[in-house]
Amino acid sequence: MAMTVCPECEGKVSDKALACPSCGYPLGQQKGGSAWPDVLGGMAGTYISAQALVTIIVGSIMFTTFAAIVIAAVLS
């Protein structure tokens, strides 16, 4: 497995990767034109990271809890 350089962000990328893991830039053209449809179905096309997803979920839970406490305080 050789490492290459991403033309978009200049990060190190495996020559077998479909897209750059740092920026998501498609590296290999697939049969039938654009590489984006194939990349979007794989890991490289992930729109949101696991850390961001956890942050959103925890933030939503904290906001809901805070709102419930404020509503309970106002109603009592």
C-alpha positions as a LaTeX table, in Angstrom:
\begin{tabular}{lrrr}
\hline
Residue & $x$ (\AA) & $y$ (\AA) & $z$ (\AA) \\
\hline
Met1 & 0.00 & 0.00 & 0.00 \\
Ala2 & 1.62 & 3.21 & $-1.17$ \\
Met3 & 0.79 & 6.66 & 0.11 \\
Thr4 & $-0.04$ & 9.49 & $-2.26$ \\
Val5 & $-0.83$ & 13.17 & $-1.78$ \\
Cys6 & $-4.36$ & 14.55 & $-1.98$ \\
Pro7 & $-4.57$ & 17.23 & $-4.69$ \\
Glu8 & $-7.12$ & 19.17 & $-2.65$ \\
Cys9 & $-5.71$ & 19.33 & 0.91 \\
Glu10 & $-2.22$ & 17.87 & 0.33 \\
Gly11 & $-2.76$ & 15.23 & 3.02 \\
Lys12 & $-1.35$ & 11.70 & 2.88 \\
Val13 & $-3.78$ & 9.20 & 1.34 \\
Ser14 & $-3.57$ & 5.50 & 0.54 \\
Asp15 & $-3.41$ & 4.74 & $-3.17$ \\
Lys16 & $-6.35$ & 2.34 & $-2.65$ \\
Ala17 & $-8.62$ & 4.97 & $-1.08$ \\
Leu18 & $-11.67$ & 6.15 & $-3.00$ \\
Ala19 & $-11.50$ & 9.55 & $-1.36$ \\
Cys20 & $-9.26$ & 11.57 & 0.93 \\
Pro21 & $-10.08$ & 10.80 & 4.59 \\
Ser22 & $-9.33$ & 14.41 & 5.57 \\
Cys23 & $-11.36$ & 16.39 & 3.05 \\
Gly24 & $-13.43$ & 13.77 & 1.19 \\
Tyr25 & $-12.00$ & 14.70 & $-2.21$ \\
Pro26 & $-12.69$ & 11.84 & $-4.67$ \\
Leu27 & $-9.40$ & 10.34 & $-5.83$ \\
Gly28 & $-10.26$ & 7.67 & $-8.37$ \\
Gln29 & $-12.66$ & 8.02 & $-11.27$ \\
Gln30 & $-15.12$ & 5.13 & $-11.27$ \\
Lys31 & $-16.72$ & 3.57 & $-14.33$ \\
Gly32 & $-19.47$ & 5.76 & $-15.68$ \\
Gly33 & $-18.11$ & 9.22 & $-14.95$ \\
Ser34 & $-18.00$ & 10.97 & $-11.62$ \\
Ala35 & $-16.56$ & 9.34 & $-8.51$ \\
Trp36 & $-18.97$ & 11.12 & $-6.16$ \\
Pro37 & $-21.90$ & 8.64 & $-6.27$ \\
Asp38 & $-19.62$ & 5.73 & $-5.33$ \\
Val39 & $-17.78$ & 7.72 & $-2.69$ \\
Leu40 & $-20.98$ & 8.99 & $-1.07$ \\
Gly41 & $-22.13$ & 5.43 & $-0.45$ \\
Gly42 & $-18.89$ & 4.49 & 1.34 \\
Met43 & $-17.06$ & 5.55 & 4.45 \\
Ala44 & $-15.28$ & 8.44 & 2.77 \\
Gly45 & $-18.60$ & 10.15 & 2.05 \\
Thr46 & $-19.69$ & 10.36 & 5.66 \\
Tyr47 & $-21.36$ & 13.71 & 6.12 \\
Ile48 & $-21.04$ & 13.85 & 9.89 \\
Ser49 & $-18.40$ & 12.40 & 12.18 \\
Ala50 & $-19.24$ & 10.20 & 15.14 \\
Gln51 & $-17.93$ & 12.86 & 17.52 \\
Ala52 & $-20.18$ & 15.51 & 15.98 \\
Leu53 & $-23.17$ & 13.16 & 16.15 \\
Val54 & $-22.55$ & 12.44 & 19.85 \\
Thr55 & $-22.17$ & 16.18 & 20.51 \\
Ile56 & $-25.51$ & 16.88 & 18.81 \\
Ile57 & $-27.29$ & 14.13 & 20.74 \\
Val58 & $-25.84$ & 15.13 & 24.12 \\
Gly59 & $-26.57$ & 18.80 & 23.41 \\
Ser60 & $-30.17$ & 17.97 & 22.49 \\
Ile61 & $-30.64$ & 16.00 & 25.69 \\
Met62 & $-29.15$ & 18.80 & 27.78 \\
Phe63 & $-31.33$ & 21.42 & 26.04 \\
Thr64 & $-34.47$ & 19.34 & 26.57 \\
Thr65 & $-33.61$ & 18.80 & 30.24 \\
Phe66 & $-32.95$ & 22.51 & 30.76 \\
Ala67 & $-36.21$ & 23.43 & 29.02 \\
Ala68 & $-38.14$ & 20.96 & 31.20 \\
Ile69 & $-36.61$ & 22.44 & 34.37 \\
Val70 & $-37.43$ & 26.01 & 33.29 \\
Ile71 & $-41.00$ & 25.06 & 32.38 \\
Ala72 & $-41.45$ & 23.26 & 35.70 \\
Ala73 & $-40.10$ & 26.30 & 37.56 \\
Val74 & $-42.41$ & 28.67 & 35.70 \\
Leu75 & $-45.49$ & 26.53 & 36.25 \\
Ser76 & $-44.89$ & 26.00 & 39.97 \\
\hline
\end{tabular}
